[in-house]
Amino acid sequence: MRLLLTAILLLIARHVPPDAPSFRDQQLMNPRVQAAYAATWEPLRHLLWSRNIDPHQLEIFFRAFKIGRRLEVWGRNRSLGTFQLLRTYPIAGTSGTLGPKRAAGDGQVPEGFYELDRFNPKSLYHLSLGLNYPNASDRLLGSAQPGQDIFIHGSNVTIGCLPITDALIREAYVLAVEARTAGQQSIPVHIFPFALSEENLLTHQQSRHSAFWRSLKLGYNYFEQHHTLPEVTVDPAGCYVVQ
């Protein structure tokens, strides 16, 4: 394992300036992260360069859909240009139904606008990336106990999380570590019930969540039209406001 870690560090050192942040180095102290880099970093680095994305400037964005069960990873050079679709991962398991998560134990996968707030290299599900659920909207609209600990993680089982198998979480985790190392402190994660086209919303217009989904549509539309991220805030009633 020591030889593996040395090889990974030498590989990265050839492509990273000497004053690079230490977040990657801290993560590489864990054997699972070492193995993830050994398995995925070289092809991922070539993917980024093929899209004219400098790994030292990487900025990423995750977008998930319940219907279609997919997690997309988009990337660009930090604060420059538009996002490009880098990877689409099948979601390997799900729980709950369409609609937001409102209470602990409801089995729901959240819906809304989130960001990563934790990197867990010692997860029970191989590797995991934590979401900032409950966010301000969830706390205002949910129950007194909205729940917590929602992750993108490995394996194919879940109660409220987004599992993408151990093999694919290695890629997603490495991309997130590289983005954080490149300076991206906020990594957005947008979760939707389905693609929020007008046609799909009309199909589901009888749902009790219809008004909530229309509040998400402005943010969805902004990204679809511009391939850049909207500024999203939460008003005093808990509704999302897209700037």
N, C-alpha and C positions, 0 to 999 in steps of 0.2 A: 504493500500500500504506500510506503514511503517513496518507492521508485515511481509509482503512478502519480502521486502528488507532485513530485519534482518535475515529471514530464509535462504535466498540465501547466504548472507555473512557468516553465520554460517556453511552452507554446504561447501562452498569453503574453509573456514578457516581450516576445518578438513583435507584438502588435499594439502594445499599450505604452504610452509615455511613462517615464519613471515617476512622475508625480501623480499617478492615477489614485483615485480614492481607495480606501481600504475595505469597503464593504464586501467586494468580491473575495478578498483575502480572508476576511472573517468567515464568510460562508464556506470557503474551501477547506476550512478546518474540519468540516464534517465529511465522513466517508461517502455518504449518499450524494452530496453535491460534487465531490471529486469524481465519482462514477458518472454522474450526469454530464459533467463537462467532458470527460473522456469519450462518452458516447455521442454527444450532440454538438459540441461547440464548433468543430471544424466545418461540418456541413452548414451549420447555422451562419457562421462567419461568411462562407461563400455565398449563401443566400442573400445576406445583407449587402455584400459588395455587388452582387448581380443586380440589385435594385437601386444601386447608387446611394446606399445608406452606409455611412461611416459608423462602424461599431462603437467608436469613441464618442459619437454624438447621438446614440440610439435613444429614441423616444417611442414607447409602445402604448397600445390601447387594447383592452379586451372588450368584446361584445358577444353576448350570449342570447340564444333564442330557445325557448322551451319547445315550441312546435318546430320540428326539424332537428331538435336536440344537437345543437352545434355551438362551439365556442370559437370565435374568430380572434386572431391576433393580428393587429394592424401596426405598422411601424413607419417611421420617418426620421429624418435628421432633426435633431432637437429644435423646435420652434420654427422650422423652415418647411415651407411647402405643404403638400397634402399627404395624408396617410395612405399607405399601400397595404393591401391584404397580404400578409406573410404566410399565415397558416390557418387552416380550418380544422378543428379537432372535433370528432364526434363526442357528444356527452354520453358516457358509458352507462349511466344509471340516473334515475330521477325519482322524485317522490312528490306527493301533493298533486295539485291541479293548477290550472291557469289562475292567475291572480297573485297579489302581493302577499308577503309574509306579515302577519299581524300579531302573532302570539307564540310564545314558547310552546313547543310540542305540537304545533299544527302541521308539521311535516312539509310546510311550503318552502319552495325555493323563492327567495326575494325577487322582486321586480323593482327597477328604478335605477338611479344613478349613484354609483358607489366608487370607491377607490381601494387599492390594496393598503393594508396597514400592518401586515405581519408576514414575515418569511419564516416558515417552520421546517427546518431540515431534519427534524426528528419526529415527524408526524406519524401517527398510527396508520396513515394512508400514504406512506412512502415519503412524499414531499407535499407541502401545502402552502398556498398563498391565501392569507386571510383578508376578508372584506370588512369594511367599516360598518357592517350591519350591527345594530340598528343605526341608521343615519338620522339626521334631524327630522326628516319627513316621517320615518318609521316611528320615532319616539312620540310625535304629535298625533299620528293617526292610528297607531297600534294600541295594544292593551298595556296595562301597567307592567306586564312582564312580556316584552316582545321577543325574548330569546336572544341568542348570541352565537358566536363561533360558527360562522358561515365561511366556507373555504372552497377554493378551486384546489382539487387534490387528486391523488392517484387512486387506484382501485376502480371497481365498477359498482360500488354500493354507496348509498347515501341516505340521509334524512335531512333534506334541506340544502345540501351542498351541490357542487358541480364536479363530479368525478370524471376524469378523462383517461384513466388507466395509468399505471406506473410508467410505461414507456413514454407516453405523451406529456405527462407532467414534468418529466425531465427536461424536455424542450422548453415548455412554457416557463418553468422555474429558471432555467439558465437565461432565457431572454429577459425575464424580469430582473434577475440579478445584474445582467449587463446594463439594462436601462438605468437601474438605481446607481450602479457604479459610474455611469456616464453623467449622472447628475439629476436624473428625473426623480424628484421626491414624491410626486403624486402620480400614481399609475391608475387611470380611470378604468372602471369596469361597469358597463351598461348592460342591464339584464332586461329583456323584453319577453312578453308571452309569445309573440310571433312578429314577423315583419309588419310594422304598423302602417301598412298602406291603407288608403281609404276603403278599398275593396275588402280587406281583411277585417277592418273595424266594423263595417256594415254587416259582415257575416256574424260577428259576435256582439252586435248592438243590444241584444237582449240580456247580456251578462250584467250582473250587478257591478262588475268592475269596469263597465264601458267608459264611464266618466274618468276614472283613474287612468285608463289606457290612453284616452285622448290627451290627458295632461302630460303623458310621456311622449306623445307623437311629435310635439314641437322639437324636442331634443333629438329624436330619431330623424326627423326630416332635415334638421340642420346638418347632421353628419352626412346623410345621404346626398344632400345637395352640394356640400362644400368639401367633404372628406377632411374637415378639421373639426375640433371639438367645440361644442357650445359652452358658454358659461352658464352653469345651472345653480340656482339658489333655491331656498325654501321659504315660502311666505309664512306669516303667523298662523295660518290655517293648516299648514303642513303640505300645501300644494307646491309642486315643482314650478319654478319660474325660469324660463330660458331667456337669456339676455340676447 
